[in-house]
Amino acid sequence: MRETELKPIQLYRKCQLDDLPFETTDDFEDISMAAHVVGQPRAEQALHFGVGIQRQGYNIFALGEQGTGRHTFIRDFISQRAEHEPVPEDICYVTNFDQKHVPGLLTIKAGQGKLLAKDMKHLIENIRHAMQTALENEEYQNRAQSITQEFQEKQKQGFEEIRKKAKEKNLVAMPTPSGLVFAPIKTDEEGTYTPEEYEKLPKEQKSKIDQNIEEMRNEAQRLVQNFPKWQREVREKEKAFMREVTEYTIDPLINELNEKYTTNDSVSHYLKAVRDDLVQNIMQLFPAQQSMPQQQMPGDAAAGMGEKPENPAERRYHINVLVDNSETKGAPVIYEENPTYQNLFGRVEHLAQMGWLITDFTMIRPGAIHRANSGYLILDALKLLTEPFAWEGLKRTLKTGKLKIESIGQMYSMISTVSLEPEALPIKIKVVLIGIPYIYYMLRAYDFDFGDLFKVSVDFARQMNNNRKNQHEFVRLLAGIVRQEKLLPFKRDAVGLVIERGSRTVGDAHKMSLHMESIINLLREADYWAQQNGNSSVDANDVQKAVDARIYRSDRLRESMQEQIDRDIVMIDTKGSSVGQINGLSVISLGDFAFSRPSRITARIRLGKGEVVDIEREVAMGGPIHSKGVLILSGFLGGRYALNSPLSLSASLVFEQSYGGVEGDSASSAELYALLSAIADVPIKQSFGVTGSVNQYGQIQPIGGVNEKIEGFFDVCKARGLTGDQGVLIPASNVQHLMLRKDVIDAVESGQFCIHEVKTIDEGIEILTGMVAGEPSDAGDYPPDSFNNKVHQRLKKFADTVKQFAQKDNDTKKEEVTSAKP
């Protein structure tokens, strides 16, 4: 029989740091995570590639478990690279004088956006003052007055001509509120006829007078019809004159500003549009309370200065600096904590006024993509996907290369408020999504756009090989963390214990944990206990105290379950032997705390058709993996013991006192031991706990949580008193994962507890029963005193019994047929 009992040295892998020349972490200089990340060569190379390649669709998805340092490393790495990249232009929105609802986009050299906004305010202020001076100038007043008088002179001349013609016809023209009225003049004396006198005139004379009055009325009508034409001519002259004055006044000011930004064609084009608009609407710059006397203003100009003082004229020439990169060093690196649609793509705000919602281009607000343009945008994938419309909007923006600010309400016709449609911004951006692997693979499988837009995956591992090189790099990293967190220096033994604890966390003595969140938390807590003890540095006792305190804070439920076992409420035997009964070991995980709970597994057999009934599955309390493990047992029994005869038994398996369901196949070997014990009618030692998966060939396969399972059964045995006969059977391939507690190792060393590593079911049977398992002969028979022979003979007996029943049943049917014949 192969030696299966493990030695104490095999139960824990000590971290040896003797070849590193340090007493505490203060002896090391920390390394920058931005320059190098420990234990992540694949992720590091992928990130270098993803950031370096400047092609469409090569955005990055960083996948890995939460707490592996993905976010910190990516931000530090990208920030360090971005410092050496060009600073992007400022992004501004301005009035589109041709289409007011489509604000124009203006990009300008970094830092010049707010300078241009300030210059535009000064420009408008200077223009207003210059125009005020020009309008108050005596020469302007005289010229404006002469244009107005031109119309008045034409009116006066027209009226004079009408009066002369009327006088020639013995009529007098009298102005009234309703227009000119003509009355006949007495020929022999001064004055006009009274109505009574007029009525007494001869009919022929009255007819002549009426004819003359009608002719003069027509003449007056023709004169009045010329007034609008003369007014239009005067207005055109006034406008031309005002345009001349405006151009003369504002052109030097605008040209001076244009020379300042002569290298930017878009600014020059905008200033030309401003100049043209000012020429047409210059008088709107003057509020109503500041208007000049209207009689001094030419025509419509006076009316323009009398408008309401709400001054959109000033705002229309403002510059809305959406993104100001004046303080930016290198390319921007933006992390959006809350990636809602508006936070990503910007929004147009509205102001409630007199019951209306109003807006203009100055109320456009930027999103994270605006700020990250020509740089990097980092987003949490889960948060992005859970925000309505955000993921689809991001994909659309990346595909088109343009960012358009749209209202969700208007996009889906949910509201009808008039809003703006800002000109789309061409973008050049590298997006980095950070998420767990599940999200990445789901998007890869079900979102057909994802693969085209995120071609680079940066895969962060949770663990790395526990070798000398990695240990040395990891120690230097810990030294940097200790210094960054402003913790007490850690001694050599404390650092070693932190590394060992990381190996225990990942469940593999040959691996080191890269879950930086849990490691940093352990460092902080160890520092706390060291300070509580008044230590000037952190030693291994402080680290162990932090570990023990964390377990104590989390293990109330474990203690409650342990108490139920101690009080025999949950029935677990740790001594004696029983047929068809064994102690299986399972793990319960509660967040970052896991512990083992032993369970009694029982098996019962009877004659049948070769079925192994999983009671857990029958009542829908067993998961698919557990059910698979039970079905494998049927394959093992048939393949080993029923090659020449049918498998003629029915068996039932159950986890006793299980009320929460069972999943996983780590108890399948224990179930097989119980089943074989029931078939062979050979008792199994109850002083052992068993874990391990089994295949159809009887080979024991590795399982997870081996440390917790051993310690869980050890705690039960220790509470009842260690006898030296107690122990645990584990898969041989799990020995490399052992990082057991010190009290377990001490018990093994003193002979009070044992741990066996087994490779096959036969090895486990020999330990559990004390019998030789037995190897089959060429004929398929087993040695007489072997365990397998007992199983084989029992199954053969079952087969013979079933055959006898079948023969007896056939004989009975024949007799019935014979007796039925006439």
C-alpha positions in Angstrom: 0.0 0.0 0.0 1.3 3.5 -0.9 2.1 5.8 1.9 -0.6 8.4 1.9 -0.3 10.3 5.2 1.1 13.8 4.8 4.0 15.2 6.8 3.7 18.6 8.6 6.1 20.2 6.1 3.6 19.4 3.3 0.8 21.3 5.0 2.2 24.8 4.7 4.6 26.6 2.3 6.7 29.1 4.2 7.8 32.3 2.3 11.6 32.6 2.5 12.8 36.1 2.1 16.3 35.6 3.7 18.1 36.5 0.4 16.5 39.9 0.4 18.7 42.5 2.1 16.1 44.3 4.3 14.9 44.4 7.8 11.8 46.5 7.2 10.0 47.9 4.1 11.7 51.3 4.7 14.9 49.7 3.3 13.2 49.6 -0.2 12.4 52.3 -2.6 8.9 51.8 -3.9 8.2 51.1 -7.6 5.6 53.0 -9.6 2.6 51.0 -10.7 2.4 53.2 -13.7 5.7 52.0 -15.0 5.3 48.3 -14.1 2.6 46.1 -12.6 3.8 43.1 -10.7 2.7 39.7 -12.0 0.7 41.0 -14.9 2.9 40.7 -18.0 0.0 39.8 -20.3 -2.1 42.8 -19.2 0.9 45.1 -19.3 1.8 44.1 -22.8 -1.8 44.4 -24.0 -2.2 47.9 -22.5 1.0 49.1 -24.2 -0.4 47.8 -27.5 -3.9 49.2 -26.9 -2.7 52.7 -26.0 0.0 52.8 -28.7 -2.1 51.8 -31.7 -4.0 54.7 -33.2 -6.6 53.0 -35.3 -10.3 53.1 -35.3 -11.9 50.4 -33.2 -8.9 49.7 -31.1 -10.5 50.7 -27.8 -9.7 48.8 -24.7 -11.6 46.5 -22.3 -9.7 45.7 -19.1 -11.2 42.6 -17.6 -10.4 41.1 -14.2 -11.8 40.6 -10.8 -12.6 43.5 -8.6 -9.7 44.5 -6.5 -6.9 43.4 -8.7 -5.6 46.9 -9.2 -6.9 47.3 -12.8 -8.2 50.8 -12.3 -5.2 52.2 -10.5 -2.7 50.7 -12.9 -4.6 51.8 -16.0 -5.1 55.4 -14.8 -1.5 55.7 -13.7 -0.2 54.2 -16.9 -2.3 56.3 -19.2 -1.8 59.5 -17.2 2.0 59.0 -17.4 1.8 58.4 -21.2 -0.7 61.3 -21.7 1.7 63.8 -20.2 3.9 63.6 -23.3 1.0 63.9 -25.8 -0.2 67.2 -27.3 -2.8 69.3 -25.4 -6.1 69.3 -27.4 -7.9 72.4 -28.6 -10.5 74.2 -26.6 -14.1 73.5 -27.6 -16.5 76.4 -27.9 -20.0 77.0 -29.2 -21.0 80.2 -30.8 -24.1 81.7 -32.4 -24.9 80.4 -35.9 -26.3 83.6 -37.4 -27.8 81.7 -40.3 -29.5 79.0 -38.3 -30.1 80.1 -34.7 -31.2 76.6 -33.5 -27.9 75.1 -34.8 -25.1 76.6 -32.7 -21.8 76.6 -34.4 -18.8 74.7 -33.3 -15.5 76.6 -32.8 -12.2 74.8 -31.9 -9.2 76.9 -30.9 -5.8 76.4 -29.5 -5.7 75.3 -25.9 -6.1 78.2 -23.5 -7.3 80.6 -26.2 -11.0 79.7 -25.7 -11.5 81.7 -22.6 -9.2 84.4 -23.9 -11.4 84.7 -27.0 -14.6 84.8 -24.9 -13.1 87.6 -22.8 -12.0 89.5 -26.0 -15.5 89.2 -27.5 -17.0 90.7 -24.4 -14.6 93.6 -24.6 -15.2 93.9 -28.3 -18.9 94.3 -27.9 -18.4 96.7 -25.1 -16.0 98.8 -27.2 -18.3 98.7 -30.2 -21.2 99.9 -28.1 -19.2 102.8 -26.7 -17.8 103.6 -30.1 -21.3 103.6 -31.6 -22.6 105.7 -28.8 -20.0 108.3 -29.5 -20.6 108.1 -33.2 -24.4 108.6 -32.8 -23.8 111.6 -30.6 -21.5 113.2 -33.0 -22.8 116.5 -34.5 -21.8 115.5 -38.0 -23.8 112.3 -37.6 -26.8 114.2 -36.2 -26.8 116.7 -39.0 -26.5 114.0 -41.7 -29.3 112.0 -40.1 -31.4 115.1 -39.8 -30.9 116.0 -43.4 -32.1 112.5 -44.5 -35.2 112.9 -42.4 -35.8 116.4 -43.7 -35.6 115.1 -47.2 -38.8 113.3 -46.7 -40.4 116.3 -45.0 -39.3 118.6 -47.8 -41.0 116.3 -50.4 -44.1 116.3 -48.3 -44.1 120.1 -48.0 -43.5 120.6 -51.7 -46.3 118.2 -52.5 -48.7 120.0 -50.2 -47.7 123.4 -51.7 -48.4 122.2 -55.2 -51.8 120.9 -54.0 -52.6 124.3 -52.5 -51.6 126.2 -55.6 -53.7 124.0 -57.8 -56.6 124.3 -55.4 -56.3 128.1 -55.4 -56.4 128.2 -59.1 -59.7 126.3 -58.9 -61.0 128.7 -56.2 -60.5 126.0 -53.6 -58.7 126.0 -50.3 -57.0 122.9 -48.9 -57.6 122.4 -45.2 -55.8 119.7 -43.2 -58.0 117.5 -40.9 -57.4 114.4 -38.9 -58.9 112.3 -41.7 -56.8 114.0 -44.4 -57.1 117.1 -46.7 -60.5 118.7 -47.2 -61.2 121.1 -50.0 -63.7 124.0 -49.7 -64.8 126.6 -52.3 -63.7 130.2 -52.0 -66.1 133.1 -52.6 -65.2 134.9 -55.7 -66.2 138.4 -54.6 -65.0 138.4 -51.1 -62.7 136.5 -48.8 -63.7 133.3 -47.0 -65.4 130.1 -47.9 -69.1 129.4 -48.4 -71.1 128.3 -45.4 -73.2 125.2 -46.0 -76.3 127.4 -46.3 -74.6 129.7 -48.8 -73.4 126.7 -50.8 -76.9 125.3 -51.0 -78.2 128.6 -52.4 -75.7 128.6 -55.3 -76.9 127.8 -58.8 -76.9 124.2 -59.8 -74.4 124.8 -62.6 -71.9 126.5 -60.2 -72.3 123.8 -57.6 -71.6 121.2 -60.2 -68.5 123.0 -61.3 -67.3 123.3 -57.7 -67.9 119.6 -57.0 -66.0 118.6 -60.1 -63.0 120.8 -59.0 -63.1 119.3 -55.5 -63.1 115.8 -56.9 -60.1 116.6 -59.2 -58.2 118.0 -56.2 -59.1 115.0 -54.1 -57.6 112.7 -56.8 -54.6 114.9 -57.0 -54.1 114.7 -53.2 -54.6 110.9 -53.3 -51.9 110.6 -55.9 -49.6 112.7 -53.6 -50.4 110.6 -50.6 -49.7 107.4 -52.5 -46.1 108.6 -53.1 -45.5 108.9 -49.3 -44.7 105.1 -48.7 -42.3 105.2 -51.6 -40.6 108.3 -50.3 -40.5 106.7 -46.8 -38.9 103.6 -48.2 -36.3 105.7 -50.0 -35.6 107.6 -46.8 -35.3 104.3 -44.8 -32.9 102.9 -47.4 -30.8 106.0 -47.1 -31.0 105.8 -43.3 -29.9 102.1 -43.4 -27.2 102.8 -45.9 -26.0 105.7 -43.8 -26.2 103.6 -40.6 -24.3 100.8 -42.3 -21.7 103.2 -43.4 -21.3 104.6 -39.9 -21.3 101.1 -38.3 -18.8 99.7 -40.7 -16.6 102.8 -40.3 -16.9 102.4 -36.5 -16.6 98.6 -35.9 -14.3 97.5 -38.7 -11.1 98.8 -37.0 -12.1 97.1 -33.8 -12.9 93.7 -35.4 -9.8 93.8 -37.6 -7.7 94.4 -34.6 -9.2 91.3 -32.9 -8.9 89.3 -36.2 -5.2 90.0 -36.4 -4.8 88.4 -32.9 -6.3 85.2 -34.1 -5.2 85.3 -37.7 -3.8 81.8 -37.6 -7.2 80.3 -36.9 -9.5 80.2 -40.0 -12.6 79.3 -38.0 -12.1 82.3 -35.7 -11.7 84.6 -38.7 -14.8 83.1 -40.3 -16.7 83.6 -37.1 -15.5 87.2 -36.7 -16.7 88.0 -40.3 -20.1 86.6 -39.4 -20.1 88.7 -36.3 -19.2 91.8 -38.3 -22.0 91.2 -40.8 -24.6 90.6 -38.0 -23.5 93.7 -36.2 -23.9 95.8 -39.3 -27.5 94.6 -39.6 -28.4 94.7 -35.9 -26.1 97.3 -34.3 -28.8 99.2 -32.5 -29.9 96.1 -30.5 -26.8 96.6 -28.4 -28.5 99.6 -26.8 -30.9 98.8 -23.9 -34.2 100.7 -23.8 -33.2 102.8 -20.7 -30.1 104.0 -22.5 -31.8 104.9 -25.8 -31.1 108.4 -27.2 -33.8 110.9 -28.0 -35.8 109.4 -30.9 -36.0 112.7 -32.8 -32.2 112.5 -33.2 -32.4 108.9 -34.7 -33.0 108.4 -38.3 -36.3 106.5 -38.9 -36.1 102.8 -37.9 -32.9 103.3 -36.0 -34.8 105.3 -33.3 -37.4 102.5 -33.1 -34.6 99.9 -32.8 -33.2 101.8 -29.8 -36.6 101.8 -28.1 -36.9 98.0 -27.8 -37.2 96.1 -24.5 -34.0 96.0 -22.5 -33.8 92.2 -22.4 -30.5 92.0 -24.1 -30.1 88.9 -26.2 -27.9 90.9 -28.5 -25.0 90.8 -25.9 -25.4 87.0 -25.4 -25.5 86.2 -29.1 -21.9 87.4 -29.4 -20.7 85.5 -26.3 -18.4 82.5 -26.6 -19.5 79.4 -24.7 -16.2 77.8 -23.8 -17.4 74.2 -23.4 -14.0 72.7 -22.7 -11.1 74.8 -21.4 -7.8 73.1 -21.7 -5.7 76.1 -20.5 -4.6 74.1 -17.4 -4.4 70.7 -19.1 -0.9 69.2 -19.3 -0.7 66.7 -22.2 -3.8 64.7 -23.4 -6.8 64.6 -21.0 -7.4 61.4 -19.0 -11.1 61.5 -17.8 -12.7 59.0 -15.5 -16.4 59.3 -15.4 -17.7 57.9 -12.1 -21.4 58.2 -13.1 -21.7 57.5 -16.8 -25.2 58.6 -17.4 -26.2 59.7 -20.9 -26.1 63.4 -20.1 -22.8 63.1 -18.2 -21.2 61.4 -21.2 -22.6 63.3 -24.1 -23.5 66.7 -22.6 -26.8 68.5 -22.4 -28.7 71.6 -23.3 -30.1 73.3 -20.2 -33.4 75.3 -20.1 -34.4 78.3 -18.0 -38.0 78.7 -16.9 -39.2 82.3 -17.6 -42.8 83.5 -17.5 -44.1 80.0 -17.8 -41.8 79.1 -20.8 -38.7 77.1 -21.1 -36.1 79.1 -22.9 -32.5 78.2 -23.9 -29.7 79.4 -26.1 -26.2 78.2 -27.1 -24.7 79.6 -23.9 -26.6 76.9 -21.9 -24.9 74.0 -23.7 -23.0 71.9 -21.1 -20.2 69.5 -21.8 -20.1 65.7 -21.2 -17.1 63.5 -20.3 -16.5 62.7 -24.0 -16.1 66.5 -24.7 -13.5 66.8 -21.9 -11.7 63.6 -23.0 -11.6 64.5 -26.7 -8.1 63.8 -28.2 -7.3 61.9 -25.0 -8.6 59.0 -22.9 -12.0 58.2 -21.4 -12.1 55.5 -18.6 -15.5 54.0 -17.7 -16.8 51.3 -15.5 -18.5 48.8 -17.8 -21.3 47.7 -15.4 -22.3 51.2 -14.6 -22.3 52.1 -18.3 -24.4 49.2 -19.3 -27.0 49.9 -16.5 -27.5 53.5 -17.5 -30.4 53.9 -20.1 -29.2 54.8 -23.6 -25.6 55.4 -22.5 -24.1 52.2 -24.1 -25.9 52.7 -27.4 -24.9 56.3 -27.5 -21.3 55.5 -26.9 -21.2 52.9 -29.7 -22.9 55.3 -32.1 -20.4 58.0 -31.3 -17.4 55.7 -31.7 -18.7 54.4 -35.0 -19.5 57.7 -36.5 -16.5 59.6 -35.0 -18.8 62.5 -34.2 -20.4 63.6 -30.9 -23.8 65.1 -31.2 -25.6 66.5 -28.2 -29.2 65.2 -28.2 -32.0 65.4 -25.7 -33.3 61.9 -24.9 -36.8 63.3 -24.5 -36.7 64.8 -28.0 -34.9 61.9 -29.5 -37.8 59.6 -28.5 -40.6 62.3 -28.9 -41.4 62.3 -25.2 -41.3 66.1 -25.0 -42.0 68.8 -27.5 -40.0 71.7 -26.0 -38.1 73.7 -28.6 -34.4 73.0 -28.1 -31.1 73.4 -29.9 -29.2 71.1 -32.2 -25.6 71.9 -31.7 -23.2 71.2 -34.5 -21.6 67.7 -34.0 -18.0 67.6 -32.7 -15.5 65.4 -34.5 -13.9 63.2 -31.9 -10.7 61.3 -31.6 -10.7 59.4 -28.3 -9.5 56.1 -26.7 -12.1 54.6 -24.5 -11.1 52.2 -21.8 -13.9 50.0 -20.2 -13.1 48.3 -16.9 -15.2 45.3 -15.9 -15.3 41.7 -14.7 -14.7 38.9 -17.3 -18.3 37.8 -17.3 -19.4 41.2 -18.8 -16.6 41.1 -21.4 -17.5 37.6 -22.6 -21.3 38.3 -22.6 -20.7 41.5 -24.7 -18.4 39.6 -27.0 -21.0 36.9 -27.5 -24.2 38.9 -27.9 -23.3 42.4 -28.9 -22.2 42.3 -32.6 -20.7 45.9 -32.5 -18.6 45.2 -29.4 -15.8 43.3 -31.2 -15.5 46.0 -33.9 -15.2 48.8 -31.3 -13.2 47.1 -28.5 -10.5 45.1 -30.2 -8.0 45.1 -27.3 -8.6 43.0 -24.2 -6.4 43.7 -21.2 -6.8 40.6 -19.0 -5.7 41.0 -15.3 -4.9 37.8 -13.4 -5.9 37.3 -9.8 -2.7 35.4 -9.0 0.9 34.8 -10.1 3.5 32.1 -9.6 5.1 32.0 -6.1 8.7 32.1 -7.1 11.7 34.0 -6.0 11.6 36.7 -8.7 7.9 37.4 -8.2 8.4 37.5 -4.4 11.1 40.1 -4.7 9.1 42.3 -7.0 6.1 41.9 -4.7 8.0 42.9 -1.6 9.1 46.1 -3.3 5.5 46.8 -4.4 4.4 46.3 -0.7 7.1 48.7 0.4 5.6 51.3 -2.0 2.1 50.7 -0.7 3.2 51.0 2.9 4.8 54.3 2.1 1.9 55.6 0.0 -0.6 54.6 2.7 1.7 56.1 5.4 1.8 52.9 7.4 4.3 51.7 9.9 7.2 49.9 8.3 6.7 46.1 8.0 9.3 43.7 9.2 10.6 40.8 7.1 8.5 38.2 8.9 5.4 40.4 8.6 5.9 40.7 4.8 6.4 37.0 4.5 3.1 36.3 6.4 1.3 38.8 4.1 2.5 36.8 1.1 1.6 33.5 2.7 -1.9 34.9 3.5 -2.3 35.8 -0.1 -1.4 32.2 -1.1 -4.1 31.0 1.3 -6.6 33.4 -0.2 -6.2 32.1 -3.7 -6.1 28.5 -2.4 -2.8 27.5 -3.8 0.6 27.4 -2.0 2.4 27.8 -5.3 0.6 31.0 -6.2 0.6 34.6 -4.9 -2.5 36.7 -4.7 -2.7 39.8 -6.9 -6.0 40.9 -5.3 -4.5 44.2 -4.2 -7.6 45.4 -2.4 -7.6 42.6 0.1 -3.8 42.9 0.5 -3.9 46.6 1.2 -6.7 46.1 3.7 -4.6 43.5 5.5 -1.7 46.0 5.6 -3.9 48.7 7.1 -5.4 46.4 9.7 -2.0 45.0 10.7 -0.8 48.6 11.0 -3.7 49.4 13.3 -2.9 46.5 15.7 0.7 47.4 15.7 -0.1 50.9 16.8 -2.6 49.6 19.4 0.3 47.6 20.8 2.6 50.7 20.7 5.0 49.1 18.2 7.2 51.2 16.0 7.0 48.6 13.2 4.7 45.8 12.1 5.7 42.2 12.8 4.2 38.8 12.0 2.2 38.8 15.3 0.4 42.0 14.2 -0.4 40.6 10.8 -1.7 37.4 12.4 -3.8 39.5 14.8 -5.3 41.3 11.9 -6.2 38.0 10.2 -7.7 36.5 13.4 -9.6 39.7 14.1 -11.1 39.7 10.6 -12.1 36.1 11.0 -13.7 36.7 14.4 -15.7 39.6 13.0 -17.2 37.3 10.3 -17.6 33.9 11.8 -20.7 34.2 13.9 -22.6 31.9 11.5 -19.7 29.4 11.6 -19.7 29.3 15.4 -23.5 28.8 15.4 -23.2 25.8 13.0 -20.3 24.5 15.1 -22.4 24.8 18.2 -25.2 22.8 16.6 -22.7 20.0 15.8 -21.3 20.1 19.4 -24.8 19.8 20.8 -25.7 16.9 18.4 -28.4 19.0 16.8 -26.6 18.4 13.5 -25.5 14.7 13.8 -21.9 14.2 12.9 -19.9 11.2 14.2 -16.2 11.5 14.7 -15.5 8.0 16.1 -16.7 4.4 15.6 -17.7 2.9 12.3 -21.0 2.7 10.3 -22.2 1.0 7.2 -23.2 3.3 4.4 -22.4 6.4 6.3 -19.6 9.0 5.8 -18.6 12.5 6.7 -18.6 14.7 3.6 -17.0 18.2 3.6 -18.5 21.3 1.9 -17.6 25.0 1.9 -19.9 27.9 2.6 -18.8 31.3 1.3 -20.0 34.5 2.9 -18.5 37.3 0.9 -14.7 37.3 1.6 -15.1 34.7 4.4 -15.4 31.0 3.8 -15.7 28.0 6.1 -16.4 24.3 6.0 -19.5 22.5 7.3 -19.2 18.7 7.6 -22.3 16.8 6.5 -23.4 13.3 7.1 -23.9 11.4 3.8 -25.8 8.1 3.8 -26.5 5.4 1.3 -29.1 2.6 1.2 -29.4 -0.2 -1.4 -31.9 -2.8 -2.5 -32.7 -4.9 -5.5 -33.4 -2.9 -8.6 -32.5 -2.0 -12.2 -29.1 -0.3 -11.7 -30.4 3.1 -10.6 -28.6 5.4 -8.2 -31.2 7.8 -6.9 -30.0 11.3 -5.8 -32.6 12.3 -3.3 -31.4 15.9 -3.5 -32.1 16.0 -7.2 -35.5 14.3 -6.9 -36.7 17.1 -4.6 -35.0 19.8 -6.7 -32.5 20.7 -4.0 -29.5 19.4 -5.9 -27.7 21.5 -8.6 -26.7 20.1 -12.0 -23.1 19.6 -11.1 -24.0 17.6 -8.0 -26.4 15.5 -10.1 -23.7 14.9 -12.7 -21.4 13.6 -9.9 -24.0 11.2 -8.7 -24.7 9.9 -12.2 -20.9 9.2 -12.6 -21.2 6.8 -9.7 -23.5 4.6 -11.8 -20.9 4.6 -14.5 -18.2 3.6 -12.1 -20.3 0.7 -10.6 -21.3 -0.7 -13.9 -17.8 -0.4 -15.5 -16.1 -2.1 -12.5 -18.5 -4.7 -11.2 -21.1 -5.4 -13.8 -19.2 -6.3 -16.9 -20.6 -9.9 -17.1 -23.9 -9.5 -15.3 -26.5 -6.8 -15.1 -26.2 -4.1 -12.3 -29.3 -5.2 -10.3 -29.5 -2.8 -7.5 -31.2 0.4 -6.7 -29.4 2.9 -4.4 -30.4 6.1 -2.8 -28.0 8.9 -1.6 -28.7 11.9 0.5 -27.0 14.7 2.5 -28.7 14.3 5.9 -30.1 17.4 7.5 -29.5 19.5 4.4 -32.1 22.2 4.0 -30.4 24.7 1.7 -29.7 22.7 -1.4 -26.5 21.0 -2.6 -24.3 21.9 -5.5 -20.8 20.8 -6.7 -19.2 17.5 -7.2 -16.6 17.7 -4.4 -18.5 15.1 -2.3 -18.9 12.6 -5.1 -16.0 10.4 -3.8 -17.6 10.5 -0.3 -20.9 9.4 -1.8 -19.2 6.6 -3.6 -17.5 5.4 -0.4 -20.8 5.4 1.4 -22.4 3.5 -1.5 -19.7 0.9 -1.7 -19.8 0.4 2.0 -23.6 -0.2 1.8 -23.1 -2.7 -1.0 -20.3 -4.5 0.7 -21.9 -4.3 4.1 -18.5 -3.1 5.4 -18.4 -0.3 8.0 -16.5 2.9 7.4 -14.5 4.8 10.0 -16.5 7.8 11.1 -13.3 9.5 12.4 -12.5 10.6 8.9 -13.9 13.5 6.8 -13.7 13.0 3.0 -13.6 15.4 0.1 -12.7 14.9 -3.5 -14.4 14.5 -6.9 -14.3 11.1 -8.7 -14.5 10.1 -12.3 -15.9 6.9 -13.9 -12.6 5.2 -13.5 -12.4 5.7 -9.8 -9.7 8.4 -9.9 -9.9 11.1 -7.3 -9.9 14.6 -8.8 -9.0 17.9 -7.1 -11.6 20.2 -5.5 -11.7 23.8 -4.2 -11.6 25.1 -0.6 -9.4 22.2 0.6 -7.9 24.3 3.4 -11.3 25.3 4.8 -12.6 21.8 4.5 -9.7 20.3 6.5 -10.0 23.0 9.2 -13.7 22.6 9.4 -13.5 18.9 10.2 -10.6 19.5 12.5 -12.6 22.1 14.5 -15.3 19.5 15.0 -12.9 16.8 16.2 -11.0 19.3 18.4 -14.2 20.4 20.1 -14.9 16.7 21.0 -11.4 15.9 21.8 -8.6 14.8 19.5 -8.0 11.0 19.7 -5.2 10.5 17.1 -7.5 8.4 14.9 -9.2 11.4 13.3 -8.2 12.9 10.0 -9.2 13.9 6.5 -8.9 12.3 3.1 -8.1 14.8 0.3 -7.2 14.4 -3.4 -3.5 13.9 -4.0 -3.5 16.8 -6.5 -4.7 19.2 -3.8 -1.6 18.8 -1.6 0.1 21.6 -3.5 -2.8 23.9 -2.4 -2.4 23.4 1.3 -1.8 26.4 3.5 -3.3 25.2 6.8 -3.7 26.9 10.2 -0.9 26.5 12.7 -3.1 24.6 15.2 -3.9 22.0 12.5 -0.2 21.6 11.6 0.7 21.3 15.3 -1.9 18.6 15.8 -0.6 16.6 12.8 3.0 17.0 14.1 2.0 15.6 17.5 0.1 12.7 16.0 -3.3 13.9 17.1 -4.7 14.4 13.7 -3.8 13.1 10.2 -4.3 14.1 6.6 -4.2 11.5 3.8 -3.8 12.2 0.1 -5.4 9.6 -2.1 -5.3 9.1 -5.9 -8.0 6.4 -6.3 -11.1 5.2 -4.6 -9.2 2.0 -3.7 -6.7 3.9 -1.7 -9.5 5.7 0.2 -11.3 2.4 0.8 -8.3 0.9 2.4 -7.9 3.9 4.8 -11.6 4.1 5.7 -12.2 0.3 6.2 -8.8 -1.1 7.0 -9.3 -3.8 4.3 -7.3 -4.4 1.2 -9.2 -3.1 -1.8 -8.1 -5.9 -4.1 -7.1 -5.9 -7.8 -9.1 -7.9 -10.3 -7.7 -11.0 -12.0 -7.7 -11.6 -15.8 -11.0 -13.3 -15.3 -12.5 -10.3 -13.4 -12.4 -11.9 -10.0 -11.1 -10.2 -6.8 -9.1 -11.7 -3.9 -11.4 -13.5 -1.5 -10.7 -11.2 1.5 -10.7 -8.0 -0.4 -13.2 -5.2 -0.1 -13.9 -5.2 -3.9 -14.7 -8.9 -3.7 -17.4 -8.2 -1.2 -18.9 -5.6 -3.4 -18.6 -7.8 -6.5 -20.2 -10.8 -4.7 -23.0 -8.8 -3.3 -23.9 -7.3 -6.7 -23.6 -10.8 -8.3 -26.0 -12.1 -5.6 -28.4 -9.3 -6.5 -28.1 -10.2 -10.2 -28.8 -13.9 -9.4 -31.7 -13.1 -7.2 -33.2 -10.9 -9.9 -32.6 -13.7 -12.4 -34.4 -16.2 -10.2 -37.3 -13.8 -9.9 -37.4 -13.4 -13.6 -37.3 -17.2 -14.2 -40.0 -17.8 -11.6 -42.2 -15.1 -13.3 -41.7 -16.8 -16.7 -42.7 -20.2 -15.3 -45.8 -18.7 -13.7 -46.8 -17.1 -17.1 -46.2 -20.5 -18.9 -48.5 -22.3 -16.4 -51.2 -19.6 -16.9 -51.0 -20.1 -20.7 -51.1 -23.9 -20.4 -54.1 -23.8 -18.1 -55.9 -21.5 -20.4 -55.8 -24.0 -23.3 -59.1 -25.9 -24.0 
